[in-house]
């Protein structure tokens, strides 16, 4: 009895995928967590002014703000702006 080529290819594919899955799952995974505490590293920021990872930051309408990283690491922000129709997104401060 001859086994159809499609069945052979399908079985070969399942064996290869199973081998790759077994090999990939045998590699130990590294678990990384964000730091529990942030250091100020000589900055002039008080702990009350810091926003912890995952916290929400709301700024008042037309409020002047200056977000940035404390220390040498980068800062990553996701911002959502609610703007009245026809108004500019930002207004530069005049010195």
Backbone bond lengths (Angstrom), bond angles and torsions (degrees), N, CA, C in turn:
res aa  C-N    CA-C-N  psi(-1)  N-CA   C-N-CA  omega(-1)  CA-C   N-CA-C  phi
1 X - - - 1.453 - - 1.530 108.91 -
2 X 1.311 115.48 129.65 1.463 121.41 179.86 1.522 110.10 -91.17
3 X 1.315 114.57 136.92 1.468 120.25 176.65 1.528 107.46 -91.02
4 X 1.331 117.76 128.25 1.476 119.82 -179.47 1.531 111.45 -59.34
5 X 1.330 115.37 149.32 1.465 121.82 -179.37 1.528 111.14 -60.15
6 X 1.303 118.40 -38.96 1.465 121.64 179.73 1.520 112.19 -59.99
7 X 1.316 117.02 -38.31 1.462 121.20 178.60 1.527 109.98 -68.50
8 X 1.343 116.20 -41.98 1.467 120.24 178.20 1.526 110.93 -61.09
9 X 1.327 116.25 -45.62 1.471 120.80 -179.90 1.527 110.10 -64.41
10 X 1.314 117.49 -41.84 1.462 121.35 178.85 1.518 111.85 -62.65
11 X 1.341 118.14 -45.33 1.459 121.44 178.17 1.519 111.46 -64.64
12 X 1.331 116.79 -41.75 1.464 120.68 178.00 1.529 109.91 -61.02
13 X 1.332 116.98 -43.29 1.476 121.07 179.08 1.525 111.18 -61.66
14 X 1.318 117.15 -43.65 1.469 120.63 179.08 1.524 111.33 -63.76
15 X 1.330 118.24 -40.36 1.459 121.30 179.05 1.527 110.28 -65.20
16 X 1.344 117.28 -43.88 1.470 120.77 179.98 1.523 110.32 -64.77
17 X 1.335 118.04 -45.88 1.468 120.60 179.40 1.524 111.04 -63.85
18 X 1.325 117.20 -39.16 1.454 120.51 177.33 1.517 111.65 -63.26
19 X 1.346 117.26 -41.74 1.465 121.47 177.64 1.515 111.84 -63.32
20 X 1.325 116.92 -45.11 1.475 120.26 178.04 1.529 111.03 -63.78
21 X 1.328 117.22 -41.21 1.466 120.27 179.54 1.522 110.58 -64.09
22 X 1.330 117.48 -44.19 1.458 120.65 178.66 1.524 110.52 -60.72
23 X 1.348 116.22 -45.90 1.465 120.27 -178.79 1.533 110.48 -63.88
24 X 1.332 117.69 -44.98 1.467 120.88 -178.40 1.522 111.19 -64.04
25 X 1.317 117.81 -37.27 1.467 120.38 -179.86 1.525 113.08 -78.21
26 X 1.333 117.37 -13.75 1.467 119.48 178.10 1.528 111.79 -83.66
27 X 1.334 117.73 -12.08 1.461 121.99 179.22 1.527 108.48 -80.60
28 X 1.348 118.44 126.71 1.473 119.49 179.30 1.532 110.96 -63.46
29 X 1.305 115.75 138.24 1.456 121.62 -179.46 1.526 109.98 -95.16
30 X 1.328 115.92 145.65 1.459 121.55 178.88 1.524 108.29 -97.50
31 X 1.312 116.64 127.89 1.464 121.12 177.92 1.519 108.51 -101.05
32 X 1.310 116.53 123.90 1.462 120.20 178.43 1.524 109.25 -118.02
33 X 1.321 115.00 140.92 1.466 121.38 179.85 1.522 108.52 -128.02
34 X 1.336 117.56 150.03 1.458 119.09 175.71 1.522 110.56 -67.27
35 X 1.324 117.38 154.16 1.466 119.01 179.80 1.524 111.15 -64.04
36 X 1.325 115.80 146.50 1.463 121.02 179.89 1.527 111.68 -73.38
37 X 1.315 116.50 -35.67 1.460 121.34 -178.02 1.522 109.92 -126.67
38 X 1.306 116.82 144.86 1.455 121.89 175.27 1.519 108.57 -102.86
39 X 1.311 116.47 144.43 1.466 118.79 177.78 1.523 109.13 -99.82
40 X 1.311 115.57 149.74 1.459 120.43 -178.71 1.522 111.92 -86.33
41 X 1.321 119.12 -20.46 1.464 125.14 175.81 1.523 113.39 43.09
42 X 1.294 117.77 52.87 1.457 120.93 173.92 1.513 115.42 80.24
43 X 1.328 119.39 4.18 1.459 121.21 179.38 1.518 111.14 -76.23
44 X 1.303 117.12 165.63 1.473 120.90 179.64 1.528 110.22 -98.64
45 X 1.335 116.75 40.12 1.457 122.23 -178.83 1.523 108.73 -109.33
46 X 1.318 115.82 134.39 1.460 119.73 177.46 1.528 109.10 -86.52
47 X 1.325 118.55 155.72 1.471 120.12 178.14 1.527 112.96 -58.24
48 X 1.341 117.78 -28.96 1.464 120.47 179.09 1.531 111.51 -68.01
49 X 1.332 117.40 -24.15 1.460 120.85 -178.29 1.527 112.73 -86.18
50 X 1.318 117.84 -10.10 1.460 120.99 -179.11 1.519 110.98 -80.62
51 X 1.312 115.89 147.02 1.458 122.08 173.63 1.518 106.24 -111.94
52 X 1.325 116.44 125.39 1.460 120.60 179.67 1.518 109.63 -75.54
53 X 1.325 116.63 158.39 1.462 121.75 179.08 1.522 109.77 -57.53
54 X 1.328 116.63 130.01 1.453 122.28 178.82 1.510 114.36 92.22
55 X 1.337 118.12 -13.07 1.463 120.03 178.86 1.525 110.28 -78.89
56 X 1.303 115.29 157.18 1.457 122.01 179.58 1.520 109.70 -94.48
57 X 1.316 115.96 142.07 1.460 122.18 177.72 1.524 107.45 -123.17
58 X 1.328 116.80 121.58 1.461 121.93 178.82 1.519 108.13 -118.10
59 X 1.319 115.20 128.59 1.466 120.51 179.87 1.523 109.54 -106.96
60 X 1.318 117.78 146.02 1.464 120.33 -179.04 1.535 110.90 -68.46
61 X 1.330 115.36 158.09 1.452 121.77 177.85 1.527 110.30 -58.78
62 X 1.287 117.40 130.77 1.462 125.87 -179.00 1.525 112.20 59.79
63 X 1.318 116.78 24.50 1.460 121.02 177.80 1.523 110.83 -80.91
64 X 1.310 116.84 143.64 1.458 122.02 177.54 1.523 106.85 -85.62
65 X 1.318 115.71 132.09 1.454 119.03 -177.82 1.525 109.99 -137.45
66 X 1.319 115.13 156.89 1.456 121.90 179.27 1.526 107.46 -147.93
67 X 1.344 116.80 91.07 1.451 120.75 178.87 1.512 108.92 -91.13
68 X 1.292 116.17 150.76 1.454 120.42 177.64 1.503 110.64 -177.48
69 X 1.316 114.55 173.06 1.456 120.75 -178.97 1.515 110.37 -79.18
70 X 1.307 114.92 147.80 1.458 121.18 173.12 1.523 105.51 -102.67
71 X 1.308 117.67 120.13 1.453 120.90 -178.72 1.522 110.96 96.74
72 X 1.326 115.29 -154.34 1.457 119.79 -173.69 1.525 113.28 -95.65
73 X 1.332 119.16 -12.21 1.464 121.26 -178.36 1.515 112.07 -79.95
74 X 1.330 116.87 158.15 1.467 120.01 179.11 1.529 111.24 -77.06
75 X 1.312 115.82 161.07 1.455 121.00 175.39 1.523 107.39 -111.93
76 X 1.337 116.40 142.04 1.461 121.45 179.05 1.516 107.76 -125.45
77 X 1.320 116.55 120.34 1.460 122.15 -178.64 1.518 109.90 -122.32
78 X 1.308 116.00 145.88 1.459 121.94 169.19 1.516 105.12 -114.82
79 X 1.326 116.22 119.62 1.465 120.19 -175.04 1.522 110.64 -114.83
80 X 1.319 115.37 139.01 1.458 122.50 172.39 1.523 106.88 -121.93
81 X 1.321 116.98 120.34 1.454 121.52 -178.68 1.524 109.07 -104.03
82 X 1.329 116.27 130.67 1.457 122.10 173.94 1.517 106.18 -106.96
83 X 1.334 116.11 113.39 1.461 121.60 -173.26 1.523 109.00 -123.75
84 X 1.324 115.66 138.10 1.463 119.71 175.52 1.519 109.18 -66.50
85 X 1.303 116.17 146.14 1.464 121.70 -178.22 1.524 110.06 -60.31
86 X 1.328 115.86 129.74 1.453 121.57 178.87 1.525 114.12 88.09
87 X 1.334 118.34 -6.44 1.464 121.58 -179.84 1.535 109.60 -95.28
88 X 1.336 117.69 150.44 1.469 119.59 178.64 1.533 110.88 -71.21
89 X 1.326 116.03 155.56 1.454 121.16 179.13 1.517 111.29 -68.59
90 X 1.327 117.47 -37.86 1.465 121.03 179.75 1.518 109.39 -140.03
91 X 1.327 115.89 150.09 1.461 122.01 177.28 1.525 107.02 -122.38
92 X 1.343 117.77 120.11 1.472 118.74 -179.59 1.534 111.97 -66.41
93 X 1.299 115.33 145.60 1.472 120.97 179.07 1.520 108.53 -80.52
94 X 1.325 115.76 133.83 1.473 121.09 178.64 1.514 108.25 -92.02
95 X 1.325 115.72 129.06 1.474 120.79 179.44 1.506 111.94 -80.03
